[in-house]
Amino acid sequence: MASKAGKKLVPLSGDLAAMYEAHRKRYNEGWGLAWYLASELCDRFYVSHGITFETILHDGLGYYGIGMRPLPCKANRHKDLPQLGRFTMAGNVENWVTGGPGDHGLPLVGQAMADHEPPEALVAAAILHMRLPTRPAERHDNCRHKRRGASFCLMFRIAATIALRYDLGEGVGICNEPWAFDRLLGEHDPKFGKKEYPGAFHFSHEDRVVLISGDGRVLLSPEASPSLWERFMLGESQVSLARWVLDQLGAP
């Protein structure tokens, strides 16, 4: 892959804040801010609050940012509750509870570019704008995401690591909205469609596809592999697992 303006690709790192800073310097208003913010909020709110983060595909436009919604878990009585908001393609924050789609209530992109705010300040601003409480309103102790959600957070960080290496349209396609590739999931994951399904991640590059469940099970790839969560628990790093996905895709 030829790099923009002769610059090298963003180096893979376990430090997403450092990867975001490198991504911003190379791409300006690329998709990196949205992925960085979503991963940081996923680490904080997926397990305890049951809030998931999924790419949004818009008819005619394709990738449309990353949405935030409550999981249909036991504490939520398995209901599909409305979206809470989204990170736009470039990383502005929309609160759909206090505003609505298209209402870019928090223009973080301009702030990130103009003021060069430290990444953690952008995370704090996004949480404040979304009015996410430090403690959930309902106890989620008996929910699957509470018991086993760490594997989803790992998968989201791997996806964010890969996203921050490139930009939209330049490298690897990433989607974790399961209904966008439900046919593949129906073919390769016997757990698809069950209550509290952990979601899945679809990575693509040219004619190659890697499909991994939200709990780390490798469903489709050129080479078979144990669960990425199991590999992580046996000592592999987030970076080495992201590199494995890229190797399967034949991506630089």
Secondary structure, DSSP 8 states (H G I E B T S, - for coil): ---GGG-------S-HHHHHHHHHHHHSSSSHHHHHHHHHHHHHHHHHH-EEEEEEEETTTEEEEEEEEE---TTTTT------EEE-TTS-EEETTTS-TT---B-HHHHHHHH---HHHHHHHHHHHHT--SS-SS--TTSHHHHHHHHHHHHHHHHHHHHHHS-TTTS-EEE--GGGGHHHHHHH-TTTTSTT---EEEEEETTEEEEEETTS-EEE-SS----HHHHHHTT--HHHHHHHHHHHHT--
